[in-house]
Amino acid sequence: MLTIKYKSKKNYSVLQLVLLLAVLILTACENAPVRREELLSQHPEWDTNTVNVIRSGKIFKGMTKEQVRAAWGSHCYTCQGTTDGVWGESWEYATQVVFFDTEGKVVRLAIK
């Protein structure tokens, strides 16, 4: 059994604070299946095919921004591939960039 001796109550309090922060950070991380189900429950109007694609973590042309967010999560807000213009908008992810038209529908995917 591991026994830790503390030199002072201050060291013990610091350790407790660090452990608490670690737990909070780890539980705040996005969990893809949970995120998907939460967003799917907010959109009962989405058809069965789209729902199944989102649950599998994939996207296809014609999907909305909200559907892409459900499938892949939030995009990188500070990456160079995330831009918008008169042509539409692009969202950069770790391995791909998703392009949306002016109506917010996926028109193209590009591998980085």
C-alpha positions, 0 to 999 in steps of 0.5 A: 500500500502506498502511503504519502506523508505530508510535511504540512496541511498546506501541501495536502491542500495543494494536492487536493486542489490539483486532483480536483482540477484534474478531475474537472478537466478530464470530465469537461473533455468532449465525448463524441458519442455523448455529444452526438446523442445530445445533438441528435435528441435536439433534432428529431426532424433529421432523417434516419440515414443522416442520423446513422451517418452522424452516429458513425462519425462521418459526414457527406455533401449536403449536411448542415453545419449543425449536422457536421458539428454533431458528427465531428464536434467543434472545428478549430477556430484559430486554424488557417483553414477556418475562414468565411467569405462571400463564397461560404465558409470552411471549417478546419479539423485535424485531418480535413477541411469542410467547405460550406456554401452560403446556405450552410450546406457541405459542398466539399471536403479536402484532406489536409 
